[in-house]
Amino acid sequence: MKITLIICQNTAEVVWNSFRLANMMLEEMEDVSIFLNGPSVEYDAADSEQFPLKELAKIFTLSEGNLFA
């Protein structure tokens, strides 16, 4: 199944949960894409110890997820 997540917020927790969900779906062999829209394009600015967004994005792309902005 092909799945696309559209993220339109830059709230760290929202972006973090979206990447977590996408990574879980990739583990189940789904074809997953994430489209970053508006303020979510700068997700890396919200990276923190509590919400490691850069690490999740790296795992997502290395797991053959498609990341669009």
Phi, psi and omega per residue, in radians:
M1 nan 2.468 3.087
K2 -1.705 2.277 -3.092
I3 -2.258 2.366 3.058
T4 -2.175 2.235 3.045
L5 -1.809 2.324 3.095
I6 -1.959 2.105 -3.128
I7 -1.914 2.175 -3.072
C8 -2.099 0.197 -3.115
Q9 -2.163 2.768 3.046
N10 -1.933 0.253 3.058
T11 -1.162 2.144 -3.033
A12 -0.943 -0.772 -3.092
E13 -1.150 -0.665 3.127
V14 -1.150 -0.807 -3.138
V15 -1.154 -0.724 3.134
W16 -1.045 -0.834 3.125
N17 -1.135 -0.601 3.114
S18 -1.144 -0.792 3.101
F19 -1.150 -0.661 3.102
R20 -1.076 -0.813 3.119
L21 -1.063 -0.803 -3.141
A22 -1.068 -0.734 3.116
N23 -1.132 -0.660 3.088
M24 -1.124 -0.705 3.122
M25 -1.171 -0.627 3.079
L26 -1.114 -0.615 3.101
E27 -1.108 -0.487 3.129
E28 -1.558 0.222 3.078
M29 1.190 0.561 3.043
E30 -1.515 2.771 3.041
D31 -1.662 1.839 -2.978
V32 -2.034 2.369 3.046
S33 -2.215 2.567 3.022
I34 -2.124 2.252 3.063
F35 -1.920 2.047 3.105
L36 -1.586 2.149 -3.070
N37 -2.146 2.447 3.076
G38 1.089 -2.286 -3.038
P39 -1.167 -0.327 -3.119
S40 -1.203 -0.271 3.120
V41 -1.022 -0.538 -3.141
E42 -1.686 0.711 -3.121
Y43 -1.027 -0.551 -3.088
D44 -1.148 -0.376 3.094
A45 -1.234 -0.390 -3.136
A46 -1.635 0.064 3.134
D47 -1.070 2.345 3.121
S48 -2.649 3.081 3.098
E49 -1.134 -0.672 3.137
Q50 -1.241 -0.650 -3.130
F51 -2.192 1.489 -3.081
P52 -1.344 1.306 -3.039
L53 -1.155 -0.701 -3.131
K54 -1.082 -0.711 -3.138
E55 -1.150 -0.763 3.119
L56 -1.133 -0.682 3.106
A57 -1.135 -0.674 3.113
K58 -1.115 -0.810 3.110
I59 -1.051 -0.739 -3.130
F60 -1.055 -0.851 -3.090
T61 -1.241 -0.628 3.109
L62 -1.237 -0.353 3.108
S63 -1.590 0.277 3.107
E64 1.254 0.449 2.978
G65 -1.389 2.660 -3.142
N66 -1.782 2.160 -3.126
L67 -2.001 2.089 -3.133
F68 -2.092 2.540 3.085
A69 -2.409 nan nan
